Amino acid sequence: MIEGDEPGETMSDAIRVIQLSDTHFREDDAEPEGNHSYDVDLAFEAVLGHLGDHGDHDMVVVTGDVADHGRSGQYQKAATAFSQFTIPVNVTPGNHDQAAAFVAGMGRPGVGTSRVVEAGPWAFLFVDSNAGNMVEHPSGRLVDHEDYDNRLHREGSLGEREATWVHDMCTATAAEHVFVWVHHPPANPVPLMKATDYTAEWSSLLSALPQIRGLGTGHTHIPASYEFEGRGIHVAPSFKNSFDLENETWLPPGYRTYRFETDGSVSSELHLVDHERWPRRPLGRALKSLFMGEITFEQLEAIAARRAASTD
Ligand SMILES: [Fe+2]
């Protein structure tokens, strides 16, 4: 916990955070985008049960794709679920979210969309990796493109405004260490998600800002931890479906936990909630080819449709 001021209370150690990502909540009667989806309500219940009494943590963060289609009814479900945590929840959007519905839907006591949270010697920045894909409204405000698919199918992009904001916050904070929560991971080893331009944006920010100690991300649904520009990049699993490319299997839903030490070091642990409902079945060849960048989403869908037709 954060340092206390009660007599006899010791200075704290680490800041402890729980990270969820890609929860993809949807209305009870809604079809999942792209088909293949676990029951995310059951996945949320399973994760909450796995966490048990989590009051020894300081905060829950959710790194985007809160809703499956960015609709307000989906945020109502998400906010009701997140309200079950006994500690504050802070959320940043993904490419499945829609900016206005996201901010309005996440505004509840204990659940919010703050852009900066300071705790002890740490500043946590909640960065919007969709910002560079948004358009300027005549009022000067950044809004989503009117075509939802435009946001859904784009790679991460900070754009000059968001990149400048990261730079300004790192300079403005009195905190010694900075950690970034953001939906899209830069330099992802999965060929489908290489995102060269986005990676270059982070490369230049990280080389200018040594106080950034690492990034907590989501998006790929392939949990991982790797190094980029000397910083740890951690990718959380999804509630909708998750995959292990090394062992070529599906994975159950799960979450990550983090410890942020006073000396600026960060450790992160992956937790998967195994259950017979979510067997680690082999990854099909088509899905593997998609991740390897050998076929497109459209080609994958055509293969799935052909298979469905032949089994009818
Ligand atoms: Fe996602």
Boltz pocket constraint, residues with backbone or C-beta under 6 A from the ligand:
constraints:
  - pocket:
      binder: B
      contacts: [[A, 22], [A, 64], [A, 65], [A, 94], [A, 96], [A, 219], [A, 220], [A, 221], [A, 238]]
      max_distance: 6.0
